[in-house]
Amino acid sequence: MAIRTQRRIITVFGASGFIGRHLVRRLAKDGWIVRAACRDPEKGHYLRTMGDVGQVIPWGADVKDAKSVRVALEDADAVVNLVGILYESGSTTFKAIHADAAKLIAETAANLGIKRFVQMSALGADKNAAAEYARTKAMGEDAVLAALPSARIVRPSVVFGPEDNFFNTFAGICRISPFLPVFGAPTFPDVNAGGGKAFGINFLGDGGPKFQPVYVGDVADAIVKCLNDDSTAGKVFELAGPAVYSFADLMRLVLKSTSRKRLLVPAPFWLLELKAFFLEKLPKPLLTRDQVKLMQTDNVLSGEKPSLADLGIAPTPAEAVLPSYLRRYRTPLAQARTTG
């Protein structure tokens, strides 16, 4: 008589998002039965194909509703909370999603005896940060660890991958604009008029704020490792790529990956705040004042927390991945040259 092995169940909140789809695929490969919890389960039906028949189950859940959260967690062996927002809309505030919802999910998991919990935070999470986004991410971390001291916290930098909103956005701008903005560049250029050096004008200064983008696949692998490794319990991991780039460097990467030539122009923070004042009133704002505040702090590893290397993961360079999905933004002639 064959012995039936019980399969592990995991609930992933925010499973239909950018990071969620990559995580679900890896969890299914790792043998988990995945409850792909999202606000609209219809939008999560594509996740079914990422595992065997019946292994990935789209699951409707409201992270602000206690009953809905409890139903999603019943009989689960582990939980991952990926839910987060980049801008506020009505009752969907940073505090409601990043802090209150995280607290509700963690407390419910604790009441159900679930010990394995991974909370998605963000690099730069800090209760004293200028940006509400970063402050509420830190509040969420504290709430989760208070309810479940065994929880793991992961703090990624800007995450890149085929469906990202960062590189795809600026690559799209390349199609219609002769310029690319360099956020945080100085208002006035630096003029070198002598002193033994050749005359020159530097419009971009240091290139704006610094970032350490991390590949979405590495983030998903890190979460799976945290779930499977008991030694990660109670720890906070900072997830970032192998290189630090200025904002100008990132725009140059976009241009190189799309085989386009565009002029880089300075976009100082005061100008961004002015534009954000109007843009944030749109139903889906392209930029908010809180995002401008967030960018005024470099988004790089602090060196004070364990990182991908401590999880045995070699971070993937952005240059190795960006051309594979930004090539669709190239001109037809450039695409023909690369495929011919």
C-alpha positions as CSV (number, residue, x, y, z in Angstrom):
1,M,0.0,0.0,0.0
2,A,1.5,3.4,-1.0
3,I,2.0,6.0,1.7
4,R,0.4,9.3,0.8
5,T,2.7,12.3,1.6
6,Q,0.9,15.4,2.9
7,R,1.8,18.4,0.8
8,R,2.5,21.8,2.4
9,I,0.1,24.7,1.9
10,I,1.2,28.3,1.7
11,T,-0.9,31.4,1.4
12,V,0.7,34.2,-0.6
13,F,-1.0,37.6,-0.2
14,G,-0.5,39.8,-3.3
15,A,0.3,36.8,-5.4
16,S,-1.0,38.3,-8.7
17,G,1.5,41.2,-8.6
18,F,4.9,41.6,-10.2
19,I,6.9,39.8,-7.5
20,G,4.1,37.4,-6.7
21,R,4.0,35.7,-10.1
22,H,7.7,34.8,-9.9
23,L,7.4,33.6,-6.3
24,V,4.4,31.4,-7.1
25,R,6.3,29.7,-9.9
26,R,9.2,28.9,-7.5
27,L,7.0,27.8,-4.7
28,A,5.1,25.4,-7.0
29,K,8.4,24.0,-8.2
30,D,9.4,23.6,-4.6
31,G,6.3,21.4,-4.0
32,W,4.0,23.8,-2.2
33,I,0.3,24.0,-2.7
34,V,-0.2,27.7,-3.2
35,R,-3.2,29.8,-2.2
36,A,-2.6,32.8,-4.5
37,A,-4.5,35.4,-2.4
38,C,-5.5,38.6,-4.2
39,R,-8.3,41.1,-4.2
40,D,-9.6,39.9,-7.6
41,P,-9.1,36.2,-8.0
42,E,-10.2,36.5,-11.7
43,K,-7.0,38.4,-12.3
44,G,-5.0,35.6,-10.7
45,H,-6.2,32.8,-13.0
46,Y,-3.1,32.9,-15.1
47,L,-1.2,31.7,-12.0
48,R,-2.8,28.2,-12.3
49,T,-0.4,27.3,-15.1
50,M,2.6,27.8,-12.9
51,G,2.1,24.5,-11.2
52,D,0.5,21.1,-11.6
53,V,-3.3,20.8,-11.9
54,G,-4.8,22.1,-8.7
55,Q,-1.4,23.1,-7.2
56,V,-1.9,26.9,-7.5
57,I,-5.3,28.1,-6.4
58,P,-6.4,31.8,-7.0
59,W,-8.0,32.9,-3.8
60,G,-10.1,36.1,-3.2
61,A,-9.0,37.9,0.0
62,D,-9.2,41.4,1.5
63,V,-6.2,42.1,3.7
64,K,-8.2,44.7,5.6
65,D,-11.0,42.3,6.6
66,A,-10.2,39.9,9.5
67,K,-12.6,37.2,8.5
68,S,-11.3,37.2,4.9
69,V,-7.7,36.9,6.1
70,R,-8.5,34.1,8.5
71,V,-10.3,32.0,5.9
72,A,-7.2,32.5,3.6
73,L,-4.9,31.3,6.3
74,E,-6.8,28.3,7.7
75,D,-4.8,25.0,7.5
76,A,-1.9,26.8,5.9
77,D,1.7,25.9,6.9
78,A,3.3,29.2,5.9
79,V,2.5,32.7,4.8
80,V,4.1,35.3,2.6
81,N,2.8,38.9,2.6
82,L,3.7,40.8,-0.5
83,V,1.0,43.4,-0.4
84,G,2.1,47.0,-0.8
85,I,1.2,50.2,-2.6
86,L,3.2,53.0,-4.1
87,Y,0.5,55.7,-3.7
88,E,-2.6,56.2,-1.5
89,S,-6.2,56.2,-2.8
90,G,-9.2,56.8,-0.5
91,S,-9.1,54.3,2.4
92,T,-6.2,52.5,0.8
93,T,-3.6,54.3,2.7
94,F,0.0,53.4,3.4
95,K,-0.8,52.8,7.1
96,A,-3.8,50.7,6.2
97,I,-1.9,48.4,3.9
98,H,1.7,48.4,5.1
99,A,1.1,48.5,8.8
100,D,-2.4,47.6,9.8
101,A,-2.9,44.8,7.2
102,A,0.5,43.3,8.0
103,K,-0.4,43.4,11.7
104,L,-3.7,41.6,11.0
105,I,-2.2,38.9,8.8
106,A,0.6,38.2,11.3
107,E,-1.6,38.1,14.4
108,T,-4.1,35.8,12.6
109,A,-1.2,33.6,11.5
110,A,0.0,33.5,15.1
111,N,-3.4,32.6,16.5
112,L,-3.6,29.7,14.0
113,G,-0.2,28.4,15.0
114,I,1.6,29.3,11.8
115,K,5.3,29.9,12.4
116,R,6.7,30.4,8.9
117,F,6.0,33.9,7.8
118,V,7.8,36.2,5.3
119,Q,7.0,39.9,5.3
120,M,7.9,42.0,2.2
121,S,9.2,45.3,3.3
122,A,11.5,47.7,1.4
123,L,15.1,48.8,1.5
124,G,15.2,52.1,3.5
125,A,12.3,51.2,5.8
126,D,12.7,53.6,8.7
127,K,10.3,54.9,11.3
128,N,12.1,58.3,11.1
129,A,12.1,58.5,7.3
130,A,10.7,61.6,5.5
131,A,8.5,59.5,3.3
132,E,5.3,58.0,4.6
133,Y,6.0,54.9,2.5
134,A,9.2,54.1,4.3
135,R,7.8,54.9,7.7
136,T,4.8,52.6,7.3
137,K,6.9,49.8,5.9
138,A,9.0,50.0,9.2
139,M,5.7,50.0,11.2
140,G,4.7,46.9,9.4
141,E,8.0,45.1,10.2
142,D,7.6,45.9,13.9
143,A,4.0,44.7,14.0
144,V,4.8,41.4,12.3
145,L,7.8,40.7,14.5
146,A,5.8,41.6,17.6
147,A,3.1,39.1,16.6
148,L,5.5,36.4,15.2
149,P,9.1,36.7,16.4
150,S,10.0,33.9,14.1
151,A,8.9,35.9,11.0
152,R,11.4,36.8,8.3
153,I,11.6,40.3,6.9
154,V,12.9,41.0,3.4
155,R,13.8,44.5,2.2
156,P,14.4,44.7,-1.5
157,S,15.8,47.6,-3.4
158,V,14.2,48.6,-6.7
159,V,13.1,45.3,-8.2
160,F,13.7,44.7,-11.9
161,G,12.3,42.0,-14.3
162,P,10.1,41.6,-17.3
163,E,7.0,43.1,-15.8
164,D,8.7,45.9,-13.7
165,N,7.2,49.4,-13.5
166,F,10.6,51.2,-13.4
167,F,12.7,50.2,-16.4
168,N,9.7,49.6,-18.6
169,T,8.3,53.0,-17.8
170,F,11.5,54.9,-18.9
171,A,12.0,52.6,-21.9
172,G,8.5,53.5,-23.0
173,I,9.3,57.2,-22.6
174,C,12.2,56.7,-25.0
175,R,9.8,55.8,-27.7
176,I,8.0,59.2,-27.7
177,S,10.5,61.7,-26.1
178,P,13.9,63.0,-27.2
179,F,14.8,63.4,-23.5
180,L,15.1,61.2,-20.4
181,P,15.0,62.9,-17.0
182,V,17.6,62.5,-14.4
183,F,15.8,62.7,-11.1
184,G,17.6,64.6,-8.4
185,A,20.2,66.2,-10.7
186,P,21.2,69.7,-9.5
187,T,19.4,72.9,-10.5
188,F,22.5,74.7,-11.7
189,P,25.3,73.0,-13.7
190,D,28.8,72.7,-12.5
191,V,31.1,74.8,-14.7
192,N,34.8,74.0,-14.8
193,A,36.5,77.1,-16.2
194,G,40.1,76.3,-15.6
195,G,42.4,75.2,-12.9
196,G,44.5,73.0,-15.2
197,K,41.5,71.1,-16.4
198,A,39.7,71.4,-19.7
199,F,36.6,73.6,-19.8
200,G,33.4,71.7,-19.3
201,I,29.9,72.0,-18.0
202,N,28.4,69.2,-15.9
203,F,24.6,69.4,-16.0
204,L,23.9,66.1,-14.1
205,G,26.2,66.6,-11.0
206,D,26.6,63.2,-9.3
207,G,23.8,61.7,-11.4
208,G,21.1,61.9,-8.7
209,P,20.2,59.4,-6.0
210,K,21.9,56.0,-5.8
211,F,20.1,52.7,-6.3
212,Q,21.1,49.0,-6.1
213,P,18.5,47.3,-8.2
214,V,17.8,43.6,-7.5
215,Y,16.5,41.0,-9.9
216,V,12.9,39.7,-9.2
217,G,14.1,36.1,-9.5
218,D,16.7,36.6,-6.8
219,V,14.0,38.1,-4.5
220,A,11.7,35.1,-5.1
221,D,14.6,32.7,-4.4
222,A,15.4,34.6,-1.2
223,I,11.9,34.2,0.0
224,V,11.8,30.5,-0.7
225,K,15.2,30.1,1.1
226,C,13.8,32.0,4.1
227,L,10.8,29.6,4.2
228,N,12.9,26.5,4.1
229,D,15.8,27.5,6.4
230,D,15.0,27.6,10.1
231,S,18.2,29.7,10.7
232,T,16.6,32.7,9.0
233,A,13.8,33.0,11.6
234,G,13.5,36.4,13.2
235,K,16.0,38.0,10.8
236,V,15.8,41.1,8.5
237,F,17.4,40.6,5.1
238,E,18.4,43.5,2.7
239,L,18.1,42.4,-0.9
240,A,20.1,44.3,-3.6
241,G,22.0,43.7,-6.7
242,P,25.8,43.5,-7.1
243,A,26.3,47.2,-8.3
244,V,25.3,50.7,-7.2
245,Y,24.0,53.1,-9.9
246,S,23.1,56.7,-9.9
247,F,19.8,57.7,-11.5
248,A,21.7,58.9,-14.5
249,D,23.5,55.5,-14.7
250,L,20.1,53.8,-14.8
251,M,18.9,56.0,-17.6
252,R,22.0,55.1,-19.6
253,L,21.3,51.4,-19.0
254,V,17.8,52.0,-20.4
255,L,19.3,53.7,-23.5
256,K,21.9,51.0,-24.0
257,S,19.3,48.2,-23.6
258,T,16.9,49.8,-26.1
259,S,19.6,50.9,-28.6
260,R,18.3,54.4,-28.5
261,K,20.0,57.8,-28.2
262,R,18.3,60.4,-26.0
263,L,19.5,63.5,-24.2
264,L,19.6,63.2,-20.4
265,V,18.2,66.3,-18.8
266,P,18.3,67.3,-15.1
267,A,15.1,67.1,-13.1
268,P,15.9,68.6,-9.6
269,F,13.8,67.5,-6.6
270,W,12.1,70.9,-6.3
271,L,10.8,70.6,-9.9
272,L,9.7,67.0,-9.2
273,E,7.8,68.0,-6.1
274,L,6.0,70.8,-8.1
275,K,5.0,68.3,-10.9
276,A,4.0,65.7,-8.3
277,F,1.6,68.1,-6.7
278,F,-0.5,68.0,-9.8
279,L,0.3,64.4,-10.9
280,E,-0.7,62.8,-7.6
281,K,-4.3,64.0,-8.2
282,L,-4.7,61.6,-11.1
283,P,-6.5,58.3,-10.5
284,K,-3.2,56.4,-11.1
285,P,-0.5,59.0,-10.5
286,L,2.8,58.8,-12.3
287,L,4.5,60.6,-9.4
288,T,3.7,61.7,-5.9
289,R,5.3,64.0,-3.4
290,D,5.9,61.1,-1.1
291,Q,7.8,59.3,-3.9
292,V,10.0,62.4,-4.4
293,K,10.8,62.4,-0.6
294,L,11.6,58.7,-0.8
295,M,14.1,59.2,-3.7
296,Q,16.0,61.8,-1.7
297,T,17.6,59.0,0.3
298,D,20.0,56.6,-1.5
299,N,18.4,53.1,-1.9
300,V,21.5,50.9,-1.3
301,L,22.6,48.3,1.2
302,S,23.3,49.6,4.7
303,G,25.8,46.8,5.4
304,E,24.2,46.3,8.8
305,K,21.9,43.4,7.8
306,P,22.3,40.0,6.1
307,S,21.9,40.1,2.4
308,L,21.5,37.7,-0.6
309,A,25.0,36.4,-0.1
310,D,24.0,35.2,3.4
311,L,21.3,33.2,1.8
312,G,23.7,31.6,-0.6
313,I,22.3,33.6,-3.6
314,A,24.7,35.4,-6.1
315,P,22.9,38.6,-7.1
316,T,22.2,38.9,-10.8
317,P,23.6,42.0,-12.6
318,A,21.1,44.3,-14.3
319,E,23.1,44.3,-17.5
320,A,22.5,40.5,-17.8
321,V,18.7,40.8,-17.8
322,L,17.6,44.2,-19.0
323,P,18.3,43.6,-22.7
324,S,16.2,40.5,-22.7
325,Y,13.0,42.4,-22.0
326,L,13.7,45.9,-23.0
327,R,14.6,44.9,-26.6
328,R,10.9,45.3,-27.5
329,Y,11.3,49.1,-27.1
330,R,14.0,49.2,-29.8
331,T,13.3,50.6,-33.2
332,P,12.4,48.1,-35.9
333,L,15.7,48.6,-37.5
334,A,17.6,48.0,-34.3
335,Q,15.6,44.9,-33.6
336,A,16.3,43.6,-37.1
337,R,20.0,44.1,-36.5
338,T,20.0,42.0,-33.3
339,T,17.9,39.2,-34.7
340,G,19.4,39.1,-38.2
